[in-house]
């Protein structure tokens, strides 16, 4: 399928773009679109783009490569992978972008509104400085250092993290008896974008090795907690 890059925008340090893809092909929060610029050679690896919070009625994706410009024709495949699925009963949701931008996690804002839930975003000071202008004013921002103090309040935690940082995350939230559910969006290189042939994106879970590109990139927190 072919589309066009309409507009570029800078969200903090991240290059984002609006691509005019029909709404029926828009990825859900946490899913990704394998894309390639039509003018690139076929042997160039695909770029996996994720939806981020943007203007209503348009699809804003990141990270847009530095040499893509408005007007470029973009080839894309249908949305891939498993995205976030918030249980309908949760009312107190925490978002934890662990060493990464909060933009992918903020796509759950619409779901949160739909189910009248409150949303708390745990940010460190560097993330706050970079992204404050792009965070909806009704989202409560709490320092990431206060995460543990909020465990009793939360009933759901959504995490976005690089695969290599999982151990560090588990040191903070891996204690037994946590009362909340959670899902984690795991970032990994995905060179074969869901074909499941290269094994580069393997992650250890309670069900054995799984692939971020195919079985994720979103996993239940309990599936990956303390097994990395
Ligand atoms: S990207 Fe190749 S197996 Fe996942």
Boltz pocket constraint, residues with backbone or C-beta under 6 A from the ligand:
constraints:
  - pocket:
      binder: B
      contacts: [[A, 189], [A, 190], [A, 191], [A, 192], [A, 193], [A, 194], [A, 195], [A, 196], [A, 197], [A, 198], [A, 199], [A, 200], [A, 201], [A, 202], [A, 211], [A, 212], [A, 213], [A, 214]]
      max_distance: 6.0
